Amino acid sequence: MTRELDVEFVSLTKRYGETLAVDAINYHFHAGTYACLLGPSGCGKSSTLRMVAGHESVSSGSILLGGRDISHLPPARRGTAMMFQNYALFPHLSVTENVGFSLKMRGVEAAKRAKRAGEMLELVDMSAYGDRLPAQLSGGQQQRVALARALITEPQVLLLDEPLSALDPFLRIRMRAELKRLQRELGITFIHVTHGQDEALALADEIVVMNDAKIEQAGKTRAVFDAPATAFVARFLGSHNVIALPDGPVAIRSDALQLGATKDARLEGRITNIEYQGTHVALTAAIAGDQEVTALMSDRDFFGAPKELGEAVGLDWEGQDAHALRA
């Protein structure tokens, strides 16, 4: 559709009066990547995305697209397109008219924009719905229309603001696959805001974990998951235990924590919760220092030698599975 361009934040800052929403963040997104901005509500991720789109002004710093500073350009001249959380479809326009609306604003003639809208609807598998109104579509179908409308402008970067949050869990998983397929087909950079760890891990080539207006950690998704730098990242990504040891805090993945006899174990604990999760069983144990840890066991291992609530257990791990954290 268009050539791949990288995106770079250079000391990017956003203030709302006295409130610092984004605090001088720096990051370089590789061209053609699927990136997720991940973090809790209020961490600055949506403000960051809206600055890239041009819907929020930049207080200081820069946003570079292919080396070009777009920080103060109007949205239509940036080479970006944004898909909003609520899809923001015009209720009185047909699907085809919704998709072609931005071309109409540019003065493109009716026949040409209808043809282009048809191509975009084919891309998102919605060709059969061109004459319908948004109210006649399911949530997943509305999402596809919103995607087609964003892509019709041939953006160099597609910005997605929690695009799956309105969908039911089953459809959310299906649409994750659709988004990833589209990104691969188009070859452009996607920057996707979410507070869902599963969503980010499933979609992203790169993740940027934000906390309190700053970037807590960023990089290739698997590298960040395997080696969280801070307790916040380890806990927020999930599937990690943060354990305070005499030589400092460490992160240990739940599937690497081993339960056994208390004799010679690194730690001792007492089981406080057992949760069956289908293929796995999650066991929570209280340990010294008023800490809790979770271990994942396969259902076969657990039911082969079941544990009981209140039972004392030893907790152990392989040396390479403990990852030191910075303060």
N, C-alpha and C positions, 0 to 999 in steps of 0.2 A: 504493500500500500504506500509506504513512504520509507525513507532511509532511517536507519536506527541512529538515535542521538542519546548521549549520556546527559544526566542531570546532576548538578552539583549545588549543594548548599554551602555558602561561605559566610560564617558568623551570622546566620539568619536569625533575626530577632523580631518578636512581636510583643508590643506592650498595649494593654488596654488601660489607659490612665496610669495608675500606680501599680497595676497588676502586670507581672511579667509572665506571659503565657508561653513564649518560646525564647529560650535563653542562649543566644549566640551558638546555634548548632552548626556543625560541619559534617557533611557526608557526601560521598561521590557514588551515585548510582550508575552501574555499568549500563551501556546501551543495550536495549533489547531484553532487559531483565524484568522479572516479575518481583516487585519489592513490596513488603508489607511494613507499614508503620503500626507498631503494636504497643499497647499500654492501657492503663486504667483510665476511666473517665477523668477529664481535667488535666491530663498529662501534657497536652499541647499538640497531639497528633492531628486533630481536625483543623486547628488553626494553621498548622504547617501546610496541610493539603490545600486549604483555602488560599493561602498566600501563593502557592504554586499556580493555582487556577486564576488568580487575579481577583478573587472575591473578597479578599482581605488585603489591606495595604501592608507593605513591609516597613517595619519601624526602623530597622537598620540591617546591614548585611546585604547579601545578593543571592539570587537564584539564577544559575547559568544553565542554559539548554544548548548543548552542542558548542559550549564555549561562549555563547551569546547571552548577555545579561538581559533577562526578561522581567526583572523585578518590578519595573514601573510601566510596562506595556499594558494596554487594555486587554481583557481576556481574549477577544477575537483575534489578536495579533500575536499570541504567545506560541501557537502550535500545540496547545493542550486542549483537552476536552474533559468535562467532568460529568460523572454519573452520580446523581444524588441519592441519598439514603431512601427518600420517599418517592423516587423515580420522577416526580414533578411533571407528569404527562398532562397535556391539555385535555380536559374531559370532553369538550365539544368537538374536538378534531378526531378524524379517523386515525387508525394506526399509521397508514401511509402518510397522512398529512402531518402527524406528529414527527415522524422520522425525517421528513423533508423540510421541516419548519425553518431550520437554520439556513438552508439553501434559499428558501423564499425570502428571508430577510436580506440575503445577499443579492437578490434580484435575479436569481436563476429562473429561467422560464419553466412553466408548469410541466411540460412533457419531459424535459431533461431531469427535473428533480423527482418526478414520479418514477422514472427509470432508475435513477440512482437509489431512491428509497427502496425500490423492489430488490435491487442487488443487496442492499444491507439487510433486508428482511430475510432474504435467502441465506445470507451468512449466518444468521441467528436462528434459522429454521422456523421462521414465522410468516412465510410467503402466503399461507392460506388465510391469514387473519388481517390482511391489509384494509378491508372495508369496515372492520369492527371499531367500536369505541372502546376506550380504556376500561370502562365499567363492565364490559362484556368479556374481559380477560381475567384469568387467574393471576395470582401474585407473581408466579414464575414467568408467565407470558408477558406481564407488564415489565418485568425486569429485562427480558430480551428486547422489548421495544425500546426501553431506555438505553440499552447498550447500542442498538442500531442507530438511534438518534445521536448518540455521542460519537460514534465511529464515522458517520457520514461526512464529517468535516475533514476526514483523513488526518487526525492529530498525530503528532510525533510522540506524545505522551498521553496516556489515558489515566485519569485520576478517578478513583472509586472510593466514595465515602460510605463505609459500612453497607455495601450493596446487598448483603445477604441477610441482614438483621430482621427483615420483615417476613422472611420465609419460614415455613415449618422445617423441623430438623431433617426430615427425609429429603425434601426439595433442596435444602441448603447444601447437602452433600452432593446432590446431582449437579447443582449449578456451579459448585466449585470446579468440577471436572470441565464444565462448559467454558468457564472463564479461562482456565488453563489452556484448553484447546485453542480458544480464540487468540490468546496472547502468543502462542507458538505459531499459529497460522499467519498472524499479522506481523510478528517480529518487532513490534514496537514496545517501548517501556510502559509497564503498568505500575502505578503506585497506588496501593490499596490500604485504606485505614481500617483497622479492626481492633476490638478488644478481645477477640476470641483466639486463644492460643492454638486450638486445633485447626482453625481456619488458616492462620498464618503459616503453621508448619506444613499444611497440605498444599498450599498454593505457592509460597514464596521461594525464590532462588536466594534472596537476601532479605533479612529482617532487620529493622531498626527498632529496638526496644526503648521506649521513652518513659521517663518518670520525672515528675516535678519540673517540667519545662525543658529538661535536658535529655540528651541521648545517653542512656545508661550503658548500652552495648549495641554494636551493629556489626554486620558481616554476613558471610554465607550462612544460610539457615542451619545446616547441620553442625557447622563449627560452633555457632552460638549455643545451640542446644547441648552439644556434647561438652562444652567448656564454658559454662556461665561464669562471668567475671565477678558478679556480686550476688549476695543473698537475695536481693530483690529480683534479679533476672532468673535465678534458679527457681524461686518460688512462683514467679509469674508465668514462666513457661510451663510449669507443672511437671509432674513425673520425677521430681527431684526432692530429696530430703536435705535440709540444711541442718547440720549437726555441729554444735559447739564442742570442740575438743580442746584439750590443754594447749596444743600448739596452734590453735586458731580454728575458725569455722571452715567446714568443708561441705561440698555438695556431693550427694551420692544418689544415683538414679534408683527409683523404687524397684526396678526389675533387677538391680545389681545387689540389693540388700538380701542377705541370706538369713533364714531362721533355722535355728538348731538348738542343741543342748546348751545350757548356760555355762557349762564347764569350758574354760579356755576361750570363750567368745570375747570379742573386743568390748561389747556392751551387753548389759542385761536389761530386759524390759518385761513389761506385763501387758498382755493383749487387752485392748480396750474396745476394739471394734473389728468385726469381720463382715465384709461386704462382697457378696457374690456378683461378679460382673460378666458372667457368661463364660468366655474363654479363660478368664483369670479370676482370682480371688484376692481382694485387697485386705491386708491385715494391718491394723493400726496398733502400735505399741507405745506405752508411756515409758520413757527412760529418765535417767538422772537429770537434774537441772530443770525439771518441769517442762521437758521437751516431748514431742510426739513425733514418731516416724512411721512411714508406711512402706510395707513390702508387698510386692506383687508376686503371687505364685500361680503357676498354671493350675487350672481346675483339677487336672489329673494328679498333680503332686499334692494339692491340698486334700482332696478327698481320699487319696491313698494313705494319708497320715494326718487326719483332721486335728486342728487346734481348737481350744476352747477359750471363751471369754474368761479373763482373769488368770490364764495360764502364764507362768514365767517362761521366757524364751531367751536364748542367746542370739545376738545380732552380730553378723560378720559380713565382710566384703573383701574382695581382692584388692590389693594395694593400688593397682592402676585405676580402680573404679572410684577412688576418692579424689575429688578435685578441689584444691585450695581456692578460697575466695578472698578477694580484697575487701577491706572495710567499706 
